């Protein structure tokens, strides 16, 4: 099990309270998403089926039981951020939007 620290404190921003993710949580989320993809239960084309956020939440709770992450808004928001960041890197590597 990864060493988890309670440094995931919230901070104020213009939209209210935003949860700060720590590196261990990012790593575990990515690993759980890969596992979920490999199992195939929630796969549909290039996306996940409805209900995958709750399954990810359960998977994360097993590894990081004290994080108290919620499917919505925590996981949903983090995955949206990861997709946005991936799109930026993909565009940079493929030569788009130079």
matplotlib code that plots the C-alpha trace (Angstrom):
import matplotlib.pyplot as plt

x = [0.0, 1.2, 2.1, -0.8, -0.6, -3.5, -2.1, -5.1, -6.6, -9.1, -8.5, -10.8, -11.2, -13.8, -16.2, -16.0, -14.0, -11.7, -10.1, -6.4, -5.2, -1.9, 0.4, -0.5, -4.2, -3.4, -1.3, -4.0, -6.7, -4.7, -4.0, -7.7, -8.8, -6.4, -7.7, -11.3, -10.5, -8.8, -11.6, -13.9, -17.2, -17.6, -16.2, -18.1, -16.3, -13.7, -15.5, -16.7, -20.4, -22.6, -21.8, -18.0, -17.5, -19.1, -17.0, -13.8, -14.8, -15.1, -11.7, -10.0, -11.6, -9.9, -6.4, -6.9, -9.7, -9.3, -9.5, -13.3, -13.4, -16.9, -17.8, -19.3, -17.8, -14.3, -13.6, -15.7, -13.8, -10.4, -11.0, -12.2, -8.9, -6.9, -8.6, -8.0, -4.3, -3.9, -5.5, -2.9, 0.0, -1.4, -1.7, 1.9, 3.3, 1.3, 2.3, -1.1, -1.6, 2.1]
y = [0.0, 3.4, 5.8, 8.2, 11.5, 13.6, 16.6, 16.7, 19.8, 22.0, 25.5, 28.4, 29.4, 31.4, 28.4, 27.4, 24.6, 22.6, 19.4, 19.1, 15.7, 14.3, 12.2, 8.9, 9.5, 10.4, 7.2, 5.0, 6.6, 6.0, 2.3, 1.8, 3.2, 0.9, -2.1, -1.1, -0.9, -4.3, -6.0, -4.8, -4.7, -1.0, -0.6, 0.8, 1.9, 4.4, 5.3, 3.8, 2.8, 4.6, 3.6, 3.5, 6.4, 4.4, 1.4, 3.5, 5.0, 1.4, 0.5, 3.6, 3.0, -0.4, 1.1, 4.6, 4.1, 7.5, 9.8, 10.0, 10.6, 10.9, 9.8, 13.2, 15.7, 14.5, 11.7, 13.2, 16.5, 14.8, 12.7, 15.8, 17.5, 14.5, 14.4, 18.1, 17.7, 14.7, 16.6, 19.3, 16.9, 14.9, 18.1, 19.1, 15.8, 15.5, 18.9, 20.5, 24.0, 24.8]
z = [0.0, -0.9, 1.9, 2.3, 4.0, 5.2, 3.2, 0.9, 2.5, 0.9, -0.2, -1.2, -4.8, -6.7, -7.0, -3.3, -1.8, -4.0, -2.9, -3.3, -4.6, -3.4, -5.6, -4.0, -4.8, -8.4, -8.8, -7.2, -9.4, -12.6, -11.5, -10.7, -14.0, -15.9, -13.8, -14.6, -18.3, -18.2, -16.4, -19.2, -17.2, -17.6, -21.2, -24.0, -27.2, -26.0, -22.8, -19.6, -19.0, -16.5, -13.0, -13.4, -11.0, -8.2, -9.0, -9.0, -5.7, -4.2, -5.7, -4.2, -0.8, -0.6, -1.2, 0.4, 3.0, 4.7, 1.7, 1.7, -2.0, -3.6, -7.1, -7.7, -7.5, -6.6, -9.1, -11.8, -11.5, -11.4, -14.4, -16.3, -15.4, -16.4, -19.8, -20.4, -19.4, -21.6, -24.6, -24.1, -24.0, -27.0, -29.1, -28.2, -29.1, -32.3, -33.5, -33.3, -32.0, -32.1]

ax = plt.figure().add_subplot(projection="3d")
ax.plot(x, y, z, "-o")
ax.set_aspect("equal")
plt.show()
